[in-house]
Amino acid sequence: MAFKGLDSLTALGPVRELRDRRTGPLILELDLSEGLVEGSPPDPVTALMSMRRTHLRDVLDGLRKARTDPRVKALVARINGPVGIALAQELRDAVAELRAAGKLTVAWTETFGESGEGTPAYYLASAFERVCLQPSGDVGITGFALSEPFVKDALDKAGIAFRFGRRAEYKTAPNMFLETRYTSEHAEASERLVASVGEQFVDGVAASRGIAAEDVRELVDRAPLLASEALEAGLVDELCYRDEVYARVREAAGPDARLQYVSRYNRASLTDRVPRKPADGIALIQAQGMIRLGRSGRGPVPGQGGAVGSDTLAAALRAAVRDPKTKAIVLRVNSPGGSYVASDVIWREVILARRAGKPVLVSMGNVAASGGYFIAMAADKIVAQPGTFTGSIGVYTGKPVVTGLLDRLGVGFGSASFGDHAGMHSTVRDFTEGEWARINTSLDRIYADFTSKAAQGRGLELDKIEDLARGRVWTGADAAERGLVDELGGLDRTLDLARRAAKLPADAPVRSFPHVSPLDRFRPPESSDDRTAANTRFEAWGSLAGAAARLGFPTAGPLVMPGYGDLRW
């Protein structure tokens, strides 16, 4: 006697569903409304908060696998969130490869900037085969602008003065406090940054959409454009709502096609693999955020990168060197800099990794400047996107002096000290001549060290580096022309170059370092060589990080890229 229902076709439903999920056609989805998380979360709290967000590695790896996966018929992407120009270029490259593999790619959005700028979002969308816009939307390709405040007059009225020393004239971060308008060097550098990024946008859109570059430039000057105007100009292909976009994609992919987010697709393909003996591969180490001494930790904006601790990054590099299965190291840098001493710690570990026979390659994200460039410059090869902000080989330091303000308020101070320079960092008095001499001696030493190590790492004459340094920030495109960067490209390109340098096959695995389990995060390390020495520091300050710094937590150091104010796009 058969069991009841065994002969029913419905009993095979789950089996058929599982089979269809593994073999049926797929439409991959990408939602960028909340941006992308780049790099490993710096602490358990941030990791928990970013679990539902989309990670860059998942997207890049998923799109790479989709190129040769016959199940994948199309990619449909919602593009209306924040994305930096270099990150947009990284995704454009991945989409171009997918299109070259014969997959349908469709970008859609409600609007490219509603009462705001939509230039980077449209720049990314233009790489897709089809661009769809909601009829009520706009195309806000208004271009790129730097808005940089100068508060010297206001500070003078308040009785606050700033004393800064810097090396050299293009290290313009202090200008906010020292000047009332652009200096000639400040204007030159800012104008070139905006022009370089603008040229990249115009050329990219012109090539992707088949529109003459001069016409794209004219459209930028006319923007923001109504949906109908964008359609007429050829910037978008259709005006339609989400349901209409998905109906058209399903029609092209087949009625049985199943939707799946790119990140889920990537992770599902990982779980489908048959376990095997670990193969030789690449170590991927993330440097996301301001650089400081000590351990990495949470930044003020969860999911957007925290602080890069020299202890954490150095331990990760040492762990990769000791791992016999690691044949090359890729350091992903997305940092405006910070502490000089911490940057030097990391620089030294890069040197030691190379001496140990492990090629080290750097992939630059949206920004890798000042200290971010310092930790990269000793690598075998540096790869940046054309829109990466990099360089800023320079240094500055100083303090506010609030004596005038306190006098107006009727506040006086008594003082007692042991040591002629004991109060040199106090904000209630200016530097003495002796203290100022020590400040300048330190700046000269740091600048000389920075430029000499840059010349050594880049294989350039010191005089040539001096011309490129002086604190100036370059785009990746301009830096590549001058030898500060070796090649233009993204993380995928850097990983390919690392495999080639290590003589590994094209499918050699990539492993994030350090390998630390959730339990290991709470286990004290045995020594500074223990893998848990690369743990991050737990911090709960979040947006109160500035207040925490006033209470004694580490602040940014002298190797910070110039503050380019409100860079709007």
TAQUI-V97029 format. One record per residue. N is the residue number from 1. RES is the residue in one small letter. NEAR is the number of other ideal C-beta (glycine too) atoms within 10 Angstrom. Layout:
n->(N;N)
res->(RES;RES)
near->(NEAR;NEAR)
This chain:
n->(1;2;3;4;5;6;7;8;9;10;11;12;13;14;15;16;17;18;19;20;21;22;23;24;25;26;27;28;29;30;31;32;33;34;35;36;37;38;39;40;41;42;43;44;45;46;47;48;49;50;51;52;53;54;55;56;57;58;59;60;61;62;63;64;65;66;67;68;69;70;71;72;73;74;75;76;77;78;79;80;81;82;83;84;85;86;87;88;89;90;91;92;93;94;95;96;97;98;99;100;101;102;103;104;105;106;107;108;109;110;111;112;113;114;115;116;117;118;119;120;121;122;123;124;125;126;127;128;129;130;131;132;133;134;135;136;137;138;139;140;141;142;143;144;145;146;147;148;149;150;151;152;153;154;155;156;157;158;159;160;161;162;163;164;165;166;167;168;169;170;171;172;173;174;175;176;177;178;179;180;181;182;183;184;185;186;187;188;189;190;191;192;193;194;195;196;197;198;199;200;201;202;203;204;205;206;207;208;209;210;211;212;213;214;215;216;217;218;219;220;221;222;223;224;225;226;227;228;229;230;231;232;233;234;235;236;237;238;239;240;241;242;243;244;245;246;247;248;249;250;251;252;253;254;255;256;257;258;259;260;261;262;263;264;265;266;267;268;269;270;271;272;273;274;275;276;277;278;279;280;281;282;283;284;285;286;287;288;289;290;291;292;293;294;295;296;297;298;299;300;301;302;303;304;305;306;307;308;309;310;311;312;313;314;315;316;317;318;319;320;321;322;323;324;325;326;327;328;329;330;331;332;333;334;335;336;337;338;339;340;341;342;343;344;345;346;347;348;349;350;351;352;353;354;355;356;357;358;359;360;361;362;363;364;365;366;367;368;369;370;371;372;373;374;375;376;377;378;379;380;381;382;383;384;385;386;387;388;389;390;391;392;393;394;395;396;397;398;399;400;401;402;403;404;405;406;407;408;409;410;411;412;413;414;415;416;417;418;419;420;421;422;423;424;425;426;427;428;429;430;431;432;433;434;435;436;437;438;439;440;441;442;443;444;445;446;447;448;449;450;451;452;453;454;455;456;457;458;459;460;461;462;463;464;465;466;467;468;469;470;471;472;473;474;475;476;477;478;479;480;481;482;483;484;485;486;487;488;489;490;491;492;493;494;495;496;497;498;499;500;501;502;503;504;505;506;507;508;509;510;511;512;513;514;515;516;517;518;519;520;521;522;523;524;525;526;527;528;529;530;531;532;533;534;535;536;537;538;539;540;541;542;543;544;545;546;547;548;549;550;551;552;553;554;555;556;557;558;559;560;561;562;563;564;565;566;567;568;569)
res->(m;a;f;k;g;l;d;s;l;t;a;l;g;p;v;r;e;l;r;d;r;r;t;g;p;l;i;l;e;l;d;l;s;e;g;l;v;e;g;s;p;p;d;p;v;t;a;l;m;s;m;r;r;t;h;l;r;d;v;l;d;g;l;r;k;a;r;t;d;p;r;v;k;a;l;v;a;r;i;n;g;p;v;g;i;a;l;a;q;e;l;r;d;a;v;a;e;l;r;a;a;g;k;l;t;v;a;w;t;e;t;f;g;e;s;g;e;g;t;p;a;y;y;l;a;s;a;f;e;r;v;c;l;q;p;s;g;d;v;g;i;t;g;f;a;l;s;e;p;f;v;k;d;a;l;d;k;a;g;i;a;f;r;f;g;r;r;a;e;y;k;t;a;p;n;m;f;l;e;t;r;y;t;s;e;h;a;e;a;s;e;r;l;v;a;s;v;g;e;q;f;v;d;g;v;a;a;s;r;g;i;a;a;e;d;v;r;e;l;v;d;r;a;p;l;l;a;s;e;a;l;e;a;g;l;v;d;e;l;c;y;r;d;e;v;y;a;r;v;r;e;a;a;g;p;d;a;r;l;q;y;v;s;r;y;n;r;a;s;l;t;d;r;v;p;r;k;p;a;d;g;i;a;l;i;q;a;q;g;m;i;r;l;g;r;s;g;r;g;p;v;p;g;q;g;g;a;v;g;s;d;t;l;a;a;a;l;r;a;a;v;r;d;p;k;t;k;a;i;v;l;r;v;n;s;p;g;g;s;y;v;a;s;d;v;i;w;r;e;v;i;l;a;r;r;a;g;k;p;v;l;v;s;m;g;n;v;a;a;s;g;g;y;f;i;a;m;a;a;d;k;i;v;a;q;p;g;t;f;t;g;s;i;g;v;y;t;g;k;p;v;v;t;g;l;l;d;r;l;g;v;g;f;g;s;a;s;f;g;d;h;a;g;m;h;s;t;v;r;d;f;t;e;g;e;w;a;r;i;n;t;s;l;d;r;i;y;a;d;f;t;s;k;a;a;q;g;r;g;l;e;l;d;k;i;e;d;l;a;r;g;r;v;w;t;g;a;d;a;a;e;r;g;l;v;d;e;l;g;g;l;d;r;t;l;d;l;a;r;r;a;a;k;l;p;a;d;a;p;v;r;s;f;p;h;v;s;p;l;d;r;f;r;p;p;e;s;s;d;d;r;t;a;a;n;t;r;f;e;a;w;g;s;l;a;g;a;a;a;r;l;g;f;p;t;a;g;p;l;v;m;p;g;y;g;d;l;r;w)
near->(3;6;7;7;8;7;8;9;7;8;11;10;10;9;9;11;11;10;11;12;13;10;10;13;17;21;21;27;19;22;16;23;12;14;16;24;23;21;24;22;23;29;22;14;15;25;17;11;16;17;11;7;15;19;20;22;21;19;23;21;23;25;26;17;15;24;15;8;16;8;16;25;20;25;26;25;22;17;26;22;15;13;21;22;26;26;24;28;27;28;24;20;20;25;23;15;15;23;17;9;14;8;20;19;21;22;29;27;26;16;19;32;22;13;8;15;19;25;27;26;26;27;27;24;32;25;26;24;16;19;26;23;28;18;13;12;23;22;28;22;29;19;18;21;15;15;9;18;11;17;15;17;10;11;20;12;10;13;15;19;18;16;18;17;19;23;24;18;16;22;32;29;22;19;23;17;18;19;16;11;10;16;14;8;17;19;12;13;26;20;12;15;21;18;13;20;24;17;15;22;26;22;13;22;25;17;14;19;17;8;18;10;14;10;15;22;16;13;20;18;9;11;22;19;24;13;19;12;16;24;18;11;17;14;24;28;16;15;16;17;15;14;8;14;21;17;12;19;23;18;10;14;20;13;7;9;19;13;15;18;16;24;22;14;22;22;15;13;14;10;6;8;7;4;5;6;5;11;12;17;22;27;27;23;25;25;26;22;25;25;32;27;15;15;22;30;24;25;23;17;13;21;21;18;25;26;29;33;29;25;21;25;27;20;26;29;26;21;22;29;20;12;20;7;14;19;22;26;29;26;29;25;30;25;31;26;28;29;27;24;16;28;31;18;18;29;22;15;24;24;16;16;25;16;9;14;10;24;21;27;27;27;30;30;27;23;23;35;30;34;35;33;35;32;30;31;25;23;26;19;17;29;28;32;31;22;27;34;32;30;30;32;31;31;29;22;21;18;17;14;20;19;17;15;18;16;11;10;10;6;11;8;9;4;9;6;10;5;7;10;12;11;16;18;10;15;16;14;15;14;20;13;6;11;17;14;11;13;18;13;11;15;22;13;13;23;24;13;15;27;21;12;18;24;20;14;21;20;7;17;10;14;9;14;24;16;12;21;24;21;26;24;27;26;27;30;18;20;27;22;11;15;14;25;30;18;14;18;22;24;24;19;17;25;25;16;21;28;23;13;17;19;11;17;10;8;8;18;13;15;15;15;26;25;14;20;10;8;8;15;14;11;13;8;14;10;7;11;11;16;21;19;21;27;24;25;18;15;22;10;16;15;10;13;19;11;10;16;13;9;8;7;17;17;14;17;22;25;32;26;26;27;14;20;16;10;17;13;25)
